[in-house]
Amino acid sequence: MYTELKEDHAEQSRVVQLALQSTLILEPAGTAFAFSEVGEGPNVPTVLGFPKGSLAGKPMHELYGAGTTASDRRLLERAMQDHEPLSCDIMCYTGDNEPWWRHMLAIPVSCGAFLTFNVPVTRVKR
């Protein structure tokens, strides 16, 4: 049992570290949200496949795809509009158009922006 607990803790630690390194800040941009140049974690280019800085100003809806459920899209949009915390799964596309699932945790910060933590949850079968 101790070995299982150690392995579980190590996996949780790995996921948290990846989420912290894949942090992004979303800022209001008209009626949508765009990625901020100042809020890009060091692992974002590796995880998302976009060169550093190329997400700046890119609307968030251009990254999530048709696999994202309508309810998660509504949840995402409502949380952004109401400036409320959010936790949901989003189908995204990397820089080379490969789909991948991520679990997004979004925390509202000042000026209407959101701090987002992105945890890959892609599996062979979803």
N, C-alpha and C positions, 0 to 999 in steps of 0.2 A: 504494500500500500504506500509506503514511504517513497519508493521509486516512482510510482505513478504520480504522486503529489509533486515530486521534483520535476518530472517531465511536464506536467500540466503548468506548473509555475514558469518553467523555462519557455514554454510556448506562449503563455500570456505575456511574458516579458518581451518576447520577440515581436508579437503583434503590436504592443504599445509603442515600442521603439520605432517600428515601421510607420505607425500612424503619426508619431511626432515628426519623423523625417519627411512625411508626405503631407505636411500641413500646407493649406492654402488659405488666403484671405479673399473672400468675395466682397465686392463693394457695389453699392447701388449704381446703376448706369441707365438712367432713364427709367423705363418700365421693366428692365431686366437687371441681372447682376453680372458683373464682369470680374475676372480674376485680377488681383492686385499684383503689381510688379514687386512691391515690398514684402509681400507675404507668401513667399514660395520656399518651401522646405528643400533641403539639399538633395533629397531623394526623388523629388518630383520628376526631373527629366528621365530618370531610370524607370520609375513606375509607370509614368504616363507616356513616355516616348516622345515628348516635345522638348526641343532645346530650351535651355534656361532662358527665361524672359519672354519666350514666345507665347505664353498664355496671357500675358498682360493685356488687358482690354478685351480678351476673347469672351463672348457671352457664354455663360454656364450651359445654357440649353444646347449649344453646339457640341457638347461633349457627351451628353447622355442620349441614349438611343431608344429605339422602338421596344426593346425588351423590358424597359422600365414600366411597371404597371401604372395604369391611369390613377389609381389611388395614391401611389407613391409620388407621382408627378404633382397631384393636387396637394398632397401633404407638404411637399417641397415648396411649391409656390405659396401656399398659405403661411407656412412658417416664415418664409422670406418676407411676405407682405406684412405679417403681424409682428415680425422681429422676435420670434419665439425659438427656443432650442429645437433641434430636429435630430432624429435618428431614423434612417431608412436605407434600403438597398437601391442602388442606382446602376443601370447598365451604362457603361461608358465606352468610349473608343479611344485607343491610343493614337499616337501621331501617325502610325502606319495603318490606321483603320481596323485594328484588331479589337474585337469586343472583349470586355472584361467586367465582371461584377465587382462593385465596391460597396462597403458599408460606410455611409457618411454620417459623421457626428458633426453637427453645426451648432456653434455657440455664438449668440449675438454679442457684438462688441460695439463700441461707440461709433457714432456717425452712420449708423444703419448697416455697418459691415458685419460679416460673419467670419469667424475663425472655424475652418473645417478640418477635420481629421479624417483621413481616408484609409480604410483597411481593405485590402484586396480579399474578396471572398469567392473568386472564380474557382470552380471545380470542373472536373470532366463532365459530370452531370449535375444540373442544378435541381 
